[in-house]
Amino acid sequence: MDAQTLTLELSSMLDMPEYELIRKGLLAFIEKEIRLAEWEIAQIRERYDALSKESLHQAIQDGQVAGHPAWEDYIVWKNKEAYIARLRQMAEKG
């Protein structure tokens, strides 16, 4: 079954306009992506016992943690925060 047929059938079954079904589906997807990104940040935070990406950065510079893979994790953390911010902006528009 293609996406258009599925959307039409589900919309009919739920007595909901297709655009509303799609909007709600996209918002649910955004929320899931945010949760996954936050989980990944929590894993990094726990790995280094760091409360913020800045404290991880400082620990790397001070030599309290090994630079590798901490630098990569720091970059992932930064990127995940930016990703979450973009997703939240999209969700607010939705």
LINZIRA-V833079 format. One record per helix or strand of 2 or more residues. SS is the DSSP state (H for helix, E for strand). FROM is the first residue (numbers start at 1). LEN is the number of residues. Records with the same first field share a line. If there is no record, write none. Layout:
SS=FROM-LEN  FROM-LEN
//
This chain:
H=3-12  18-31  53-9  67-27
//
